[in-house]
Amino acid sequence: MADVVPPGHRLAWRVRTETVEYVGEILIAPQWHRAFGLLDPQADLAFRLVLLTAPQPVPTEELDDPRVLSWTPLDVSAAPSRAPQEGRVAEPRAAYRVTSTPDLLALLGETPGRFVTGQGEWQPPARTADRDPLYQALTAHLEALERLRQRAAPYREALLSSHVGSGAGDVALAGEQQVAASLEGLREEVARLQAALAAACPDEPGTDYLELEATLRRLATVATAGAAVFPLVALRSYPGPDAFRADLEQCRNLAAQLPVLEGVAAVVTYLRAVQFRPEDELLEVDRRACLLQANPAYVLHAPSLWDSIAQHFREVQAAYQRVYRTVHHRYRREVVALRRRYDALAPDLSALELLNTLEELGPPLGQGLREEYNRLERALAPCTRSEADLDLAAAPTCPECGIPLTAVPPTHDLETLAHDLGRALRQQQRRLSSRAVRQILARSSEPRVIRLVQVARASDLSPLVNVLDETLVTFLRELLRETR
């Protein structure tokens, strides 16, 4: 993961003590950004000092990495006016020069300011005349980091000895690498447990279930931290190392019962997807009883009950599958008959849409019929699964058509569509007949008998539906324009 931070002036910085040289950075920016508070886990930096050039609050909770220290001026009139350019920082009353020695232009010495770390507001020790304030602030911060690591040492020991996750207890690794491997293993383990627990969540979670959720949530917060951030996150998340050990112990016990928990999740997921009809009242009672038994908190407290619960589930599942196969067979058969009626409506719908393009007939009719027709096409899609090859082990519905047990063939919807389509088409035909009759009667040069025969033919244009196409519509449009 790249260390991506908003634009600011970044300076590589080194702090030397009598025994150690620390490599870090100073970041000077006009405004605090959330990204400032977390260093790249891959960055080999001992510290980051964020110098903000304007007074502003810095939320403690946004300094996730204990290596980050922020400083903000308290007096706006004394704040630097711009970021350093060519080795200088300009300030209304004085110029601070950046040199190779850690002495950031006496900025920290002459401008009142406020330090903040992830543990809250921080006050460095009183400045001595023979040492520059920047060096003093950074060495004091590094010493505070070391004390923080010592306070977090029991958490580190608890993590490394927990043997939770694939990376825990790997003695081949050393130092921060071992912590990082243990955190990665814990993160993977907690993620699996959270997924299984969420899938098995009962309709009315009790106190035991909520406590399991809270335990995994706390551990997930710690596990997602990098090795460098781990001490601060652990101290924030737990009142003491004993509470952390207790959560790790519970996580280890849950991990040992993960197959049972995943089995409970599979049962709950399946039963929640099952739908029964009113006439299946007894089966619905069994379904609810099995769901009550498959409460993860109860099962994990008494794993010996799982075998009997799983057997009860298999009985409910078998009874459901017998009913579903019967309903599915009947539904498929009815859909085949409905599909033939549905397909027969296609010519009428196309004819209506072509007639609707004739503006001379008036406003279009049957708006929305095409959308309903397309919807019914999905509902009447044929299912090729026979009852013999209908696999309901993984899911309670057909993997091809997916109809629930409560599904009803869309007979009424199809009848409504046919009725509305027929009515709209007949009305358009009457409009067309009326215009054609008026045109025939206007031909005074033809004998009355011939005109009478033509009127009789023009009064019934229903056969046009079978031959109507774009060419005929173009002819009708020109014909209708002649009657204007």
Secondary structure, DSSP 4 states (H G I P E B T S, - for coil): ------S-EEEEEEEE-SS-EEEEEEEEESS--GGGG---TT---S-EEEEESS-----GGG--STTEEEEEES-GGGS-SS--BTTEEEETTEEEE--SSS--TTHHHHS-EEEEETTEEE-PPPPPTTS-HHHHHHHHHHHHHHHHHHHTHHHHHHHHHH--STTTT-TTS-HHHHHHHHHHHHHHHHHHHHHHHHHT--SS--HHHHHHHHHHHHHHHHHTS-TTTHHHHHHHH-SSHHHHHHHHHHHHHHHHTHHHHHHHHHHHHHHHH----GGGHHHHHHHHHHHHHT-HHHHHH-GGGHHHHHHHHHHHHHHHHHHHHHHHHHHHHHHHHHHHHHHHTHHHHHHHHHHHT-GGG-S--STTHHHHHHHHHHHT------STT---SSSSS-TTT---TT----HHHHHHHHHHHHHHHHHHHHHHHHHHHHHHHT-TTS-HHHHHHHHHHHT--TTHHHH--HHHHHHHHHHHHHT-
